[in-house]
Amino acid sequence: MKPTTLNSQFSILNSILLLGLILLIVIAIAISVGSASLSWSELAHDETARAILLRIRAPRVVAAALAGAILAVAGLAFQTLLRNPLADPFILGVSGGAAAGAAVATALGWGKYPGLVQIIAFAGAAAATAAVFLLARRREHTDPTRLLLSGLVLNAFFSAVILIAFSFSTQTDLTAALRWMMGSLQGVTWFETLVLAAFLAAAMIVLAWMANDLRMLVFGEEDAKSRGVEVERVKLAGFLCGSLITGAAVSVTGVIGFVGLLVPHLVRLVWRRDFRVLLPLTALGGATLLVAADIVARVAIPAVELPIAALTALLGVPLFLSLLRRDA
């Protein structure tokens, strides 16, 4: 093995370890801070502190990390498959389908049944994925431009469904639905974190298995086909994988934007563009970003929890505009 290859692998491993360390530090801070300041030493002798840390804050923070990783990985997959830096789960209508499903379920009063809104939100994401993919099919070929246009059109449709559902909602249901639409990690349970962990693990395995094909796809579909890549199979598997994990994340945390759009860009600015390298780095970056945003949401203003989606948008919009200017 060449020395340059060894140095490159060593650098990548160091980068993964560095991002992992940063994530662990941010998680430790997130669990410690909040409306009541607690320390890890209180776990041993204070039952109230133990309940707050282990039953409320810990599952919330872990869910934030998992959801951030999922959204970032889904964004990376979509951008790679479409070869379009603007592709992400929200533009493609996946999150809109989940939001519409949750809004309709809330309007029908199904929020009183534990877990039902989340299940319907996931079903909405899956239905949106199927609709976008079918609309983009043309003569046994999936057109990237048609995919983006189909996602934009379906997003408009889902927005109309959400507004109609809100008009039929009671004040209590409307408040709950709005909180979900703004992105919220309140009340996340350990069971939900386990569900997110299972989806993320499965997606990482699938995408890692497809990593070489996805790396080839970056250079164009014709070039990938000439190298033996089954392009349509890779597209279908990649879109299904990205959409299903997005549906899982949105069904638990609500609609949180810009993570899937922004994190892959930031990772590419620092590290090389090989999908096999970008995948773990993007997952760690997305997890760190959303945990940090959750910290700010909880402590920025005393006695008020800011919408986490608003914070990711406030961070994402100027950074993304600067990226556009940089590439112009």
Secondary structure, 3 states (H helix, E strand, C coil): CCHHHHHHHHHHHHHHHHHHHHHHHHHHHHHHCCCCCCCHHHHCCCHHHHHHHHHHHHHHHHHHHHHHHHHHHHHHHHHHHHCCCCCCCCCCCHHHHHHHHHHHHHHCCHHHCCCHHHHHHHHHHHHHHHHHHHHHECCCCECHHHHHHHHHHHHHHHHHHHHHHHHCCCHHHHHHHHHHHCCCCCCCCHHHHHHHHHHHHHHHHHHHHCHHHHHHHCCCHHHHHHCCCCHHHHHHHHHHHHHHHHHHHHHHHCCCCCHHHHHHHHHHHHCCCCHHHHHHHHHHHHHHHHHHHHHHHHHCECCECCCHHHHHHHHHHHHHHHHHHHHC
